[in-house]
């Protein structure tokens, strides 16, 4: 018997999972009373948000090439 993966296949489910993870991390940040933990939760929240934004751009097909800010000779 083959084990089927339970990965979300469509874009909406991935986005909803990322939103749920971001909300859970933000809740943990609010509840935590340890300052270093709050900082870590904040960083994780920012990273998950960046992943979500990157996923939105790349799944639309609008992000075709990497762009680098700055001047290149």
Secondary structure as GFF3:
##gff-version 3
##sequence-region A 1 73
A	DSSP	alpha_helix	11	31	.	.	.	ID=ss1
A	DSSP	alpha_helix	35	60	.	.	.	ID=ss2
###
